[in-house]
């Protein structure tokens, strides 16, 4: 068994490592083995994600549904 991989947050199209020491296990549903760890988001992580979403919304909302689906 391989050591669990730390899974970064994705905020604004970037992989963001967290300074948070606490994390949750991610399990492979086929085997039940722990395959990764997901760091708990800090309030700063959440604020950054909300701001990135607000910034992206105007352009995204003008994107046709077919293009979004692709």
N, C-alpha and C positions, 0 to 999 in steps of 0.2 A: 504494500500500500504506500502511495506517495503522500508526502506531507501536504496538508490542506493549503491551498493557494489563497492569499489575501486578495479579495475582489475590490477594486477601487470604485469610488463613486464616479459617475459621469455627469458633469455639470458644464453646460455651454459647449458641448462637443469635445470636452477635454476630460482625460482621466485624472481624477483628483484623489490623492492619498489623504487619509484622515489622520489627524493627530490623536483621535480617540483611541484609547487603549482597549475599551470594551468592544467585543465583536460577537456576532451570532454565527452559529454553524450553518453551512449550506450542505444539504445531503443529496447524493445521487439517488434518484427515486428507484432506479433499477436494482441497485445493490444495497441501499441503505447506509452506505459508507459516507463519512464526511469528506466532501471534495473541495470545500473552500470555506473561507471565513469572510463575513461581511461586517465591516466596522459600523458601529452605531453612529449615526449622523449627529454632529454637534449643532447647536443653534446657528452657528456661522455657516455650516454646510447647507442647512436648510435655507437660510437667507440668500446665499449665493445661488442656489438652485431656483428659487423664486424670482430673483432678479434676472437670471439668464432666461427664464421662461417669459417673463414680461418683455424683455428686449427682443426675443425671437418671435413673439406673437404677431406683430403687425405684418411681417413678411409671410409668415406661415399662413395667416388667415386669408391672404390673397392668393395662395397657391391652390390651383384647381384640385379637386378630390382625386382625380385619376393620377396626377403627378405625385400627390401625397402617398397614395397607395403603392406606388412603385418605389 
